[in-house]
């Protein structure tokens, strides 16, 4: 395989399909958090959002990014092409840089009001599992296209590197969103390298400080370097979602689809009256808890 080739579609589909099915089985037998909504209803909603988003990607992102990566490879544009690295090293470094720039994009999604409108439909899910990993509003996917173009041009991403990164990122995002209770000792080691279910569960908390932590999508290195890592919140203490949208009737499919374009709620407190902050703990932020 050379840098102008993408991973075969059948191979990517098989890897993702088997991984998704395996996570669903593990979630059923070893759940990390108790469910708030019906699994069937949520999964149907998330799959509908994923289907719409996938269709939009086919007509907005793929026709741009795939030819662009081929052009970048032929014209030798971007950082990777100036380094003249062996193929395996170029692909590996490109994947790392794509992961880092995705971390920066995730920060923008949380900090820029317009982008948060687009990203909020992902966060209003009242439960967190593998289906949440493919639940993104089409407006967010469209908004990400210019950023993806910049990533490819600046880094010098070949078709092979792009397909490897896309596949690896989808696998990791499914894993980190999954509701799988891994042995705590294993997850404490894993979260030094990649984002894990307990770690990402904290990011989906309704509490602002926690929601703005653990922004990495693949390697946890970026959270360590930028001081956005937080692990010291037990999963049983986490309420998943957004404070203003804690009622299941507020997160139906039509309402989620309209959310980026509708009036935004601004409630700063939880519905049961508790403050939307968590009291300081004497446990280090870098200590993963149950």
N, C-alpha and C positions, 0 to 999 in steps of 0.2 A: 504493500500500500504506500502511495506517495502523498505529498502534501496537498495535491489537487483533488484527491478523492475524499468523499465523506464516508462515515461508517454506513454500512448497508442498512437500509430501512427495516428489513426483516429482522436484523440482529438487534437494532435499537428497540423495535416493537416488542420482541420476545423478552429482552432484558427488563424493560419497563413493566410489561404485563405480568411477568412472573413475580417481580418485586412487589408490585401493588397488591397482587393476590396474596402473597405471603404475609404482607403487613396486615391485611384485613383478617387473616386467620389468627395471627398473633394478637391483634387487638381484641378479638373475641375471647380468647382464652387467658390473656394476661394484660388486662386493661390498666392503664396508669391512672386515669381520672374517671370519675363517674359521669355518665352522660346526662345532659340536661334535656335535649330534644330526642325525638325518635330517630334512631339510626337510619331507618329507611327513608324518612322524609328529608332529613339532612343530606343524605347521600344523593337522592334524586335531585335536590336543589343544586348541590355542588357540581354534579355531573352535567346538569343543564347549563350552568355558568361556564363550565370547562368546555363543553361542546361549542357554545357560542364564541368563547375566546379562541378556541382552536381554529374555528372557521375564519375568524378575523385575522389570525396570525398567517394563515395561508394566503390571504390576499393583501396584507399590509407589510408584514415583516419578511416572510420567506422570499418574496420576489425582489426584495431589496438586499437582504443580508447575504444570501447565497451567491448571487452574481458579484456582489461587492467583494466578498472574500476571495473569489476567483480572480477578480481584477487586481486586488491587493497582492495576491500571490504572483501574478504574471508581471506586474510592474515593480515588484519588490519594494513595496511601501511599508512604512511603520517600523517600530523599534526592533521587532524580531528579525526583519530582513537586513538591518544594519549590523546585527550581531553575528550573522553567518554561523549559526549553531547547527550541530547534527539534528536530524529530524526529530528524534525522540526528545531531545532536550528543548528544542524550539516549541514543540507541542506542549510539553510539560510546563514550561515557563509562561507560554501564552495562556494556558488554563489558569495558572496562578494569578496572572495579571487581570484576566477576565473576572475571576472571582473577587479580586480586590475592588475593581471598578464597579462590580455589582453591589458590593458593600456600600460604596459611596452613593450609588443610586438609591439604595434602601434608606439611607439617611435623608436624602432629598424627599423621598416619598413621605417621610414622617414630619419633615420640617417645613416644606412648602405647602401652603394651604390648598392650592389647586391640586397638587399631586396627592395630598392626603385624601381629598374628596374621592379620587380615583382608587386609592389603596384601601380606604376604609371598608369597602364591601368584603375584602378579605378578612379583616379583623373583627367584623361584627358576627362572625360565626360563633355560636354560643358553646360549641364543643370544638375539640381539636383532634383531628385524626388524619389518616392518609388522604382522605378525599378533600380536606382543606388545602392540601398542597397543590391541587389543580384548580382551586376556586379563586380566580382572579377576574375582576371586572374588565370587560373589553376596552374600556377607556384607559385603564392602566397599561394594558398591553400595547395599545396604539401609541400612548404617550412615551413608551420606552423605546420605540423604533429609532428616533434620532440619537438617543443615548447609545443604542447598540451600534449604530453607524459610526459614532465617534470611537467606540471601543475597537471596532474592527480596523478603522483607519489608523488610529494612534498606535495600537499595539502591533498591527501587521498580522492579523489573524488569518491563517490559511483555512480552506474548506475543511481539512482534516481536524485542525485544532478547534474550529468552531463546533463541529459535530461532536467531538469528544467532550468538550465543555458543556454543551447543551445536554448531552446524555448524562454525564456525571452530576450536573446540577439538578436535573429532574430526579435522579435517584436519591441524592442527598436531601432534597427538599421534601420528598415523600417520607423519607426516614425521620427527619427532624419533626415533621408535623404529626407523625403517627402517635397513636395512643397506646404504645407498647411499654409495659413495665419491664425494663431491663434490670438485671442485678445491679444494685447501686455501685458496687465495687468496679464492675466493668464499665459502667457509664462514667464514673469519675475519671477513669483513664481515657476513655474515648473523647470526652469533652475537652481534653487538652489539644486534640487534633481537629476534630470535626464537631459540628453542631449536633446535639443529641436531643431526644424528645423532652427530657426534663429541662434542659437549657432553653429550648425554643418555647416551651410552655410558659416560661417566665415572660418572654417577649409578647405573648398573646394575653397577658394579664390586663385587666381594666385599669390598673394603677399606672399612672403616667410615667413615673420613674422607671418602672419595670418594662413598660411597653417601649420605651426609648433605649433599652439595653439589648444586648445579644442580637445585634443587627447583621451579623455574618450569615451568609447563605451556605457556605461550604466550610472553609477553614476557620477555626476560631481565632487564629492568629490576629486577625484584624481587630476583633474586640479587645484582645489583650493589648495590642499596640496603642489603640485609641481610647482606652479606659472606659469602654462601653460594656465590659463583661460584668454580668451579675448572675451568681449561682445560688445565693443563700436564701432562697424562698422555697419552702416545702410545697409540693404540688397540691396537697390538700388545702392549702391556704389561698390558692389562686382561683380567682373567678375569671373565666375566659370571656373575651369580648371587648366591647366599648361601653362605658358607663351609660350613655344615653340610649343604648339599644339593647337592653337586657330582657325585654319581653319578646318571646318567640313570635308574637303577632307583628312585631316591628321588623322582622328579618325574613319575611316571605320572599319568594322569588321576584314578584313584580316590584316590591319595595327595594330590594337590593339592586335590581337593575336600574331603578330610577335614582338611587341614592346620590351619585355624583352630581346630578343635575337638580336635586331638590334642595329645599332650605335645610341648613345644617343645624342639628341640635347642639347645645353647648352646656348641658348639665355637667357639673364638675363633681357630683357626689353620687354614690351608689344608691340604688333604689331603696335599700333597707335603712338608709340614713347613716351608714358608716362613712367615715372620711375617705376620700380617694387618695390617701397616702398610707404607707405602712410604717409603723414605728421602727426606729433604728434597732438593729440587732447587734449583739456583740460577736456574732459569727462573721468571719471575713467574707467579703463579696465573692471571693474566688473559691468558696467552699460549697460544693454541690450537696444539697440536702435531699431528703426523701420527698 
